[in-house]
Amino acid sequence: MESTVAQQTGNKPLPFTEAQMRDIVAKHPTPFHIYDEQAIRENARQLNAAFEWCPGFREYFAVKATPNPHILKILMEEGFGGDCSSRAELMLCQAVGMSGDDIMFTSNNTPADDYAKAVELGALLNLDDITHIDYLARHVGIPKTVCFRYNPGPLREGNVIIGKPEEAKYGFTREQLFEGYAKLKEKGVETFGLHTMVASNELNPDFFVETARMLFELCVALKDDLDISVDFVNLGGGIGIPYHPDQSPVDLTHMSNGIKAAYEELIQPAGLHPLRVLMENGRMVTGPFGYLVTKAIHRKDTYKNYVGVDASMANLMRPGMYGAYHHISVLGKESSPNDQSYDVVGSLCENNDKFAIDRQLPAIANDDLLVIHDTGAHGHAMGFQYNGKLRSSELLLKPDGSVEEIRRAETLGDYFATLDYPGLK
Ligand SMILES: *Cc1c(COP(=O)(O)O)cnc(C)c1O
């Protein structure tokens, strides 16, 4: 179970052998996502260790990445909170025992009902727009702690997944921030937070240092102009992972040291120390430690050579949606030459239902087990039922090597559950 370090260097070793996986598959039919608990824990500890210098540092796991309470429980045991954007996500956090400032509520276009639930749990509210101050006052009431989401607009460049900040629907403008904090102060708010999220799947550690610097400078300006002391900044999520073997993970120590330098330069002289630094990553927390396991069921040779597997885009949308690369291993053939070129496809009636295009792989036969890497975040979570496809089970590989089913596979009964029609049960 030495997977973390090697995984992080892009070597992509697996935390299970073919023989172990054949045993697992005998009890749990493919396809499924399987998560490596030990690796998730070790990675969580590395993130916390990188920020040891920062009193009150806390990672709030973006629940949307892997909304499974068994995973949230593990992360809570490692000291993480939960970052939610919907009522369902709040309920997941509540179910594992999170409350109060264990929960960050970073929503947008938020229904009153969701705010009510967040306030009931005592969550840290992160407002997406200045009009939400009055909306909140009217529908729920304003808590003593409020955070605002900043959108720097043309001051920052985003990246492919999240787009340009000025095109993004999220957050306050700079002017609105100043107006908003002044208003909160009038309304008796005592504790203030400042948040931004300007990139997703970003592999450059300096990007996060720049984000921290931008927020620290804003904290100083808020102190100077409004005499408001911000209590915490939330740098958002977005730390990327090396999906491709040629990529490297974000150097967390480098990132944290850069943030520390900016903190010492800006926050301490302004008398704003201690300022808590928070993050809300999803992808880097669980992404590299989940695998979609699927079986080859058809080989087809026409204008191209195809391997048809029993998973589809309904189980992992990223390749079809973003053209994202996910590494694939063929179990038991790790040392065979990658001398075949395949499109690895699912069964949806959509031609973008492909896990890989023109991928060099070993010769694949029916019944071979394929492991699609890095599906631990935004994998099962983005699943859907189009074409009558069912969402798969989720399994947890525990530190002692045993396997627990932490979500069962959907059945046709689940699929038809919302239809009241004879013969469909
Ligand atoms: C999606 C999202 C995250 C998590 O993003 P990752 O890329 O998974 O780290 C964090 N915060 C907000 C507001 C988000 O929308």
The ligand as a Gaussian input file, in Angstrom:
#p B3LYP/6-31G(d) Opt

LIG

0 1
 C      -15.955000      22.627000      -7.495000
 C      -15.577000      23.549000      -6.447000
 C      -14.535000      23.247000      -5.569000
 C      -13.664000      22.036000      -5.723000
 O      -12.949000      22.077000      -6.905000
 P      -11.778000      21.028000      -7.187000
 O      -11.321000      21.368000      -8.566000
 O      -12.420000      19.677000      -7.112000
 O      -10.740000      21.223000      -6.149000
 C      -14.291000      24.118000      -4.529000
 N      -15.026000      25.230000      -4.366000
 C      -16.023000      25.559000      -5.188000
 C      -16.788000      26.799000      -4.941000
 C      -16.334000      24.744000      -6.270000
 O      -17.319000      25.083000      -7.089000

